[in-house]
């Protein structure tokens, strides 16, 4: 069991990872390494959602379980606009295609849009994690 101090350190670490991907993915886009940029964009979102899960004491090592938890707890409940669920789902699908399918290419304009969405998504998650935004009372944001 992780204590509150360590939990907060881990949340901050995951948010820092998410924010680092903003600059890394921008560099990759500028370098025309679009498939790698798509991978990093997804992981920026993943790190942010992982920080959120840590905040609300949800643990999993499976990406799809994490995405399902996020959708159930934040999208289905109306805490977040479905737009954010769509950003995460599309990034996961694009990352999977880019990593595992052969001969996949991405258009630069498409990846630039994904990058902008990632920045907005991370900032939104950071706002939710702030103690003044949602009080924590257990394992679910609904409690």
N, C-alpha and C positions, 0 to 999 in steps of 0.2 A: 504494500500500500504506500502510495506516494504522499508525502506531507504537503501542506499548502505552499510552503516556500519553494519546494522543488517543483510543484505543479506550475506555479507562476513563472519560474525560470524556464521550464519546458515550453510553456505557452509563448513566452517572449522569444525563445530560440526558434520555434516554428514560424512565428510571425516575421522574424528577421530573415529566415530562409526564404519565405514568400516574397519579402521586399527585395532581397538580393536577386531573385529571378527576374524582376522588372528590368534591371540594368543588363543582366546577362542576355535575356531574350531580345532586348533592343539591339545589343551588339550583334547578336546572331542574325537578326533581321537585316541590319545594315550590312552585314557580311554575306548576305544572300544564302545563309545556311538555314533555309526555311523549315525543313523537317525537324532539325534539332531545336529550332526556336519553338515550334509547336510542342515538342516534348517539354521544354522548359516552361512554357506557358501553362501547360497542364499541371506540372509539378508546383508552380507558384500557387495555383488554386488548391491543389492537394495539401500543401503545407498550411495554408490558411484554414482550410476545413479541419485539418488535423488539430490545429490550435484550438479551434472552436470545440471539437470533440473532447479534447483534454479539459477544457474549461467546464464542460458539462458531464465529465466523468464517463464518457463513452469510449470504449477501447475495441479496436479491431486492427488486424494486419491486412485486411482485404479491402481493396479500393472500392469495389462495388458495394460492399456492406457500408462503408463510410459514406458513399454517395447516397445510398438508400436511407441511412440515418438522417443525413442532411435534408433530404427531400421530405421525409416524414416529419421531422421536428421543426423545420423552418419554412419549407415551401407549402406543404399541405395545411399547416396551421395558420398561414397568412402572415407569419412574422416577417418573411421576405417575399418579395414579388417573384412569381414564377420565372421571370426573366433570369434570375440568378441560378435557378435550377437548370435552365436551358444552357447558360454559359458553361456550367460545370459538365453537363452531359455532353455537349458538343466538343468541349476540350478533351474529355476522356476518349470519345470516339475518334477524334482526329489524332490524338497521341497514339492510340492503339493502331490505327491504320498506318501512321508514319513509322512506327516502330516495327510492325510485324508484316505488313503487306509489301509486296514487291512493286517497284516502279510507281510509287506514290509521289506525286508532286503537289505542292501547294502554291497558290498564287500569292505574290507579295502583298497585294492589297487585302486579301483575306486574312493573312497572318497579322498585318498591321491592325486590323479590326479586332482580332482575337487578343492582341496585346493590350489594346485600349480597354477591352472588356475585362481582362485580367486585372488591370490596375484598379478599375472601379470595384470589382469583386473583392479584392484584397482590402481596399479601404472600407468597404461595407462590413466585412467580417471583423475588421479591427474595431469598428464602431460598436458592433454587437458585444464584443469581448470586454469592452470597457465596463468597469463595475457600475457606473452610473446609468448605463443603457439598459441592462437586464440584470435583475438581482438573481443570484444563484441560490437555489434552495434544495438541489438534489441532482438527479441524473438527467433531467429533462428541462428544457427552457420553458415548458408549459407549467411547471410547478411553481 
